Amino acid sequence: MKHTLEFREICKSFAGVRVLDRVSFSVEGGEVLALVGENGAGKSTLLKILNGDYQQTSGSYLLDGQERHFSSPQEAIAAGIGLIYQERQMFPDLSVAENIFVGNLPIRGGRVDFPALNRMARELIAEFGLPLRPGDKVRDLSVAMQQMVEIMKAYSRRPKVLAFDEPTACLSDKEAQVLFTLIDRLREKGLIVIYVSHRMNEIFRLASKIVVLKDGEFIAEHRAADTDENRLVSEMVGRPVGGMFSGLVRAEPSGEEILRVRGLTGRGFADVGFSLRRGEILGFFGLVGAGRTEVMLALFGAVPAEAGEIELRGKPCRIRRTRDAIDQKIAYCPEDRKQQGILPLRPVRDNISVVVLRGLCRGPFISSRRENAFARDYVEEFRIKTSSIEKPIYQLSGGNQQKALLARWLSAKPEILILDEPTKGIDVGAKAEIYRMICDVAAQGVAVILVSSELPEIIGLSDRIVVMRNQRVAGELDGRTATEEQVLRYAMLDNREGTT
Amino acid sequence: MKESKLREMSRRALSSNLLGLFVVLILMCVVFTILKPGFLTGKNLLNILTAASLSGLIAIGESYLIIAGQIDLSPGAIAAFAGVFSALLAQRGMPILLIILITVAVGALFGAVSAFQVNALKIQPFIATLAVMSIARGLAYIICAGKPVFISHNTYIKIGITRILGIPLPVIILVVMFLVWGVALSKTRFGRNVYAVGGNPAAARLAGINADAVKRGLFILSSCLASLGGIILASRMNTGQPGAASDVDFDAITASVLGGIAMTGGTGSLSGTFLGVLILQGFNNGLLLLNVSTFWQDVARGLLMMFALTFDFYRKQRREG
């Protein structure tokens, strides 16, 4: 009998916000189902419902025709659901055998039965035909082989369904081939395979069925043989452009070139080149892992670049540490507000003044009067909602924290402002304010680099759009005429032109 | 206007726990005075402060380091080394200023070694300074061949016994150091950078702060203060003792945490630490006056440390809750 998995009208809401809306599909043993959609389409949420991490708000989840409700991943594993996460969850100093059977180690006389453990592992490795020994230490294996161990671990629990979340994100092309062969084998064994990936060629290599999601909605289900890449991309995009951008007035940027980057290469990006003019908003789009943040960190001197040239105001320039970048009037407002942005326990005032503190000192001492006046001005100008400038910043809402960070960087009077996901996780009202702020800043002649994963934001604000894919620049588009579809084509498809 | 300022000040005092510390201090004084009427005399208070002169100086460096997310276990051993080392210099009849300068400079090297381990080798400060502690203590014994070094240097001895307006010089040095470094922490860019590095190292770096330089400065500061404290201690005892100051690190850390320096870094103030030092030394002194055996004093100090950490835990809960 073939296993079957069916989702019927699955909905999921968080605090009243619907992130999955009536998603339905069914898949049976021996099939590979691919889930596609851009960032935030709901793929990860769906996987979390599958493995019991989340529970659906409504709709039915049927495994082998029986309705199931898992209240935890443990229950889902027991029922035969295996999920291979993006980040490997291994014990690097234990052996391959121990990692595969962790939690189910064979016991004899109160101790681990190592001969039996190694025999079981050897059988499993032979079954998959992998070049591994049970006693190998996981730390010494390649990333790909570590992933194979993870898959064998899931497989050793005799699952009915195995789901993969972006499994090739950290693999080389050759390593990915090994993974594909393995997935073929899992399919032949009658497992249900669910595969989430951004990469179109992989999807067509593996999948028999493809489900397209957009903004949490079910868009279409195809047999892989009956569709193609272009059609999928068109289905992923095409939402009404929000009114948020229509009121923003943008003049044609006419400033001279301030920054030119050539062949910039480092950890996570290669051969990146682009130019930037004063008063321009340059959008940087790419899917997760495309290398955008890494480029910006190198430009800002936070991580070293290995090769390439940076030309600032027409002169070659070397930026070795963040202070150099700040002295060169570059500002970088990071993606992860909590980890890289705020000084959580410090007052709002200190958080705003930290970059320009030098200018607020009299002799060796900070002038409290000047610093307070300075902070109050910015709190007012940026409409940061706080009862006092003395309040620790962690007590503010996400949107107000973000505005305080923008104030921090704009107070340094930058000529180049890099904003990395400036509206991530903040409410709509604060978003609109931040968009207006970005346009105001550009109108004053500041060159803005806007890194974002939100297509409407990139298209609505940018004069030009650089799209990155797979650690490289995949193309550059005119922001006035670009469509979501074009941008996504560059970000996802392998043909460099990306045109229809 | 004046009233609102007053309210703001009282609010700040409450939120930074200074008021709570005052209450604890007063309560302690009341209890000890009832048990031993001699506790609350001017003479005994000066005794307490003099006894605090070493652990208090070390607590300054320790507080700075804990705020920056670090810790230092070596100052006690460095103080012992500095005591012996300076006593040896004194035997050669060097002028006192030169003795102090050379000793503090040599002591600073220990801090530089700790900083190198932490910055370049990415070793946990706990382990890095544990290694330095062992080295400093060992060297203290080696340079004097294990025997205490007697000091007959006239000006050297005066450090411990000079009084200005009836106040012992070590107490004056302690108070002045607390004032200077207290102001440096709250009113200068350097102080702000210390908070930033401890509160969120990644954010501090992206804001253009050289976190490694800040940490290096602090480990060196800590070892310099320990060296100064070691000289003062040797002067008070007339000898450089290689085994001296074995538990001052413990006292300094307890005083810092008691005073509201969060073990997780990023917050606290030196005024809190000063009150922490007073409470801790008052407590030690009170137990001494009551003739509690030294073994039980150790137990009591351990309990005080546990009390301080529990306090720290609840403060953190309230911040995050």
Interface residues (C-beta under 8 A of the other chain):
Chain A: F300 A302 R321 T322 R323 A325 I326 Y332 P334 Q339 Q340 G341 I342 L343 P344 L345 R346 D350 V354 V355 L357 R358 C361 P364 F365 I366 S368 E390 P392 Y394 R408
Chain B: R12 V183 K187 T188 R189 R192 Y195 A196 G199 N200 A202 A203 A204 R205 L206 A207 G208 I209 N210 A262 G266 T267 R319
